Amino acid sequence: MNEQTVIELHDAKKTYGTVQAVRGISLNVYKGEVLGIIGANGAGKTTTLEMMMGLIEPTSGSVSVLGHDVKKQPMELKEKIGIQLQKTSLYDRIRVGEAINLFQSYYKKTRDSKEIIRLLGLEPYLKQFVKKLSGGWQQRTALALALINDPEIIFLDEPTTGLDPKARHDLWEIILQLRGEGKTILLSTHYMEEANKYCDRVAVIRSGELVACDTPANLIKMLPSGQGTMDDVYVEIAAATKGA
């Protein structure tokens, strides 16, 4: 794995009133890796991702992405990253091809839309309304929109949630092809078999804190028994009661 750092969080915190969503996370993300983020609902996974995406500012600490301070250079950052949220909101009456053309107009630098359409197998669906597509094809369309600016880093927030096993497998094949192009992939997931099979490293967030970040094999070695599965890592480390 290339050890070039492309994202750096230093004691990043995010508070909402009296609620501490993220309690001081320090983390380096390296070029060309697939980094998974796991944790219970409300642990701070999405908030951490959103700080790295530049969608929200850290309350304190620093977040640097591709050399850009997310607080000071949000527009420069947006040209270099791609984002696929759990649900991408589009106009009700927009077709797949229209959405791709629209998003292409937002960026200075773009990837050939025909290449993206071929990569994601969207040719038969270009004239269909996005809202009418199945969940799997809506996710592919959302990924196409995230790729239109040929980003160096791609953020995926639970990209396979709600998809059937075939659609999940197909989406991961595309994600790994993008990793093969040298792109860095960050994603949150509740599917531990995906984290084990596809992620180079997995960051474990619990109660707003980063409690571990390592390869799946090394995280499994951290279990009391020294063996098990990523499901055991989730139960015993990610979802454990703080201090247990």
N, C-alpha and C positions, 0 to 999 in steps of 0.2 A: 504493500500500500504506500502510495506517495504521501510523504509526511508534510507536504506543504499545507500550512494552515490557511483555510479560507473563511472560517468563522471563529471568532473569539469572544467569549463571554467572560467578564471579570466581575465577580460579586454582584451579578445582576439581580435586582429586586423589583418587584411590582406590587404595590399596595393599592387597594380600593377602600378608602376610608380606614376602618380598623381591620379590614381583611388583608392578610398577607398572602397573596396568591403565589408569589415566587419569593423565596427567602434568602437569596444570595447564591446564585448558581455561577460557577466558574467551569468553563468547558471549551475545549478546542475541537473543531471539526476539520477534517483533512480532505484535500482535493481527491475526488474520484471514489470516495467511500459511500456506502449506504449505511446511514446511521439511523437506527430505530429508536424511538422514544416510547417507553411504556410507563404505565402508572394507573392507579385507580381513577375513576371519574372524580374530577375536582382536585386532582393532585397538582395541577399546574402545567400539564403537558402543552395544551393549546396556548396558554398564555406565554410559555417559553418560546414556542414556535412563532407566535405573533410578534414577539419582540425581535426575533431574528429576521422576520419578514419585513420589519419596519412598519407594521400595521399599528403597533402601540409602542410608546416610549417607555423604557425602564424608569422607575421612580428614582433609582440610584444605581450606581455601578455603570459599567460600559458594555456595549454590544457593538462589535465591529464585524462587518460582512464584506469580504473582498476588498478590504482596506477602507471601506466607507463607514463612518460613524452613523448609526441608524438615526440618531437624533438630529445631526447636522446635515446629512446628505441623503435624505430619503428619496429624492427624485433620481439621483445618480444610481442608487441601489436598485430601484424598480426596473431600470433598463437591463439589469444583469441577472435577475432572479425570475423564476416562474413559480406560481402559486396555484395549487389545486386544493380548495377547501372542501369540507364534507359536502356542502351543497353550494353550487355556483348559481347565483340568481341572474337570470337573463329575462329579456322581454318574453312575454307569453307567446307571441306570434313570430318569433325569430326562428329561421331555419338554420341547420347546421352550417351550411356554406356561408350564409349571411353572417353568422356569429364569428366565424373564422376571419372573414374579410374585415369585419368591424374591429376586432381585436388587433389585427395586423396594422390598422391605421393608427393605433395608439403609440407605436414604438418607432424609434429612429432606425434601429437595426432589427431585421426580421429574418426568420428562416423561410425557405421556400415552402409555401403553404401546400403545394402539391406533394412535396416530400412528406410533410406531416400527415396529410390525408392518407397517403399510401402506408406509412408506418403504422397508423392506427386503424387501417381498414375501413375508413369512413366513406369511401367512394359511393356505395349504394344509398347512403343516408343524407347526402348533401342537401337535398330538397325537402327533407322531412323536418317538421317542427321539433326542436330539441325537447320540449315538454312531452312529446308523444313517444319518445324513445324509451326503451327498457332501461333499468338502472345501470346495467353494464355499459350500454352505448352512451348514456348520459355521462358516465365517468370517463369514457374515452374522449368524448367531445370536450369535457372540462380539461382533460390532460392536453388535448390539442391546443386549447386556448392558452394553457400554461407554457407551451413550448414555442409559441408563435414568435417570441423575441429571441429565440435561440439562447436560453439562459445558461449560465454557468452552474447555477445551483437551483435545484427544483425542490420545493416544499410540498409535501403531500400530507394532509390531515385526515387520517383514517381512510385511505383511498379505496379499500376493498370492503368497507362495512356495507352490509346489505346485499352483496353480490353472491351469486351462486358459485360453487367451486370452479366450474369451467371459466366463468368470467374473471374470477380472482386469479386463476392460473394465467390466463391470457394477459391480464393487466401486468402481472409480475414479469412475464416474458418481455413486455415492452419496457418496463422499468429497468430491467437488467441490460437490455440493449442500449438504453440511454447511459447507464453506468459505463458500458463498454466504449462509449464515445468520449469518456473522460469527465462526464458530468457528475456533480456531487448531489446525492439524494438524501434528504431528511424527511422522515415520516413518523407519524404516530400510528400505533396499531394496538388492537386488543387481541389479535390473532398471534398467539405465542409460537405456533408452528411456522408462521411467516417470519417472525423475528429470528427464529433459530436457523431457518433454511437460507434466508436471503440477506440478512444484515451482517455487515462486517463487524460492527459494534452495536451495542444496545445501551442506551442511557436509561437508568431507572430513576424516576422522579417520585418522591413520596412526601406528601404534605408540603409541597413547594420547595423541596430540597433535592439536590442531586445526591443520591446515596450510593450509586455505583455507575461505572461506565466501562465496559470491557467487551470482549468477544463473548458470544453466547456460551462457548465452552468454558471460558474462565468464570463467567457468572454462575454457571452450574456448579463449578468447583467451590464457590463461596457458600453453598448451602451447607447446613450443619452436617449432613451425611456425606458431602463432597460429591454427590451424584444425584441424578434425577433428570428433569426436563425443564424447559423454559416455563412451562405451566407452574412448576414448583417454585421457580425464581419469582414469578409473579405473585404467587400466594404468600411465600415466606419472606420476600424482600420488598417487592413493589407495594403489595397491599397490606403488609404487616402493620400493626398498630405502632405508631412512633414510640421508640424507646424499648420495644419488645425485643 
